[in-house]
Amino acid sequence: MSTASPVQSAATQPVRGRIIEAEVKISVSPAFPLPLASALYAVETADGVWLYAYYGANRSVFDYLPQKGAELDEAKAGITFHTRQFIPKDQYQPALWEEFKKARLMTFKPA
């Protein structure tokens, strides 16, 4: 017996919706010349919730990363997401967001 995951792969069209959850962490390490930004988002659309992960070291975007409650238009966000996962509205639960955060949040490890 196989169980199907509620998570589906990315859509071909840019997504527009409201950010219902956000986790943004900036970490630094003396071993690396640039800080690392890790930004995770849950974006609610009419069909369901998209989970996104962004990772980058470009300081010029750190102050402009989307925040919880903001409207997100993926085509105009100015950043490229490394992960996109879709969860149908009737299957989304806070536990899925917590799992996504644990699996996808990247930070530098303390020395």
Number of C-alpha atoms within 10 A of each C-alpha: 3 4 5 7 8 14 17 13 11 15 11 6 8 10 16 17 19 18 21 15 17 21 14 19 15 17 16 15 14 10 8 9 9 14 18 21 24 21 24 26 27 25 25 24 15 9 11 16 26 27 24 22 23 20 22 18 15 11 13 8 13 18 7 11 15 19 18 16 13 14 16 19 14 15 12 9 13 11 15 13 17 10 15 18 17 21 21 16 15 10 12 17 11 9 9 15 18 11 10 18 19 10 9 17 17 19 16 15 8 8 6
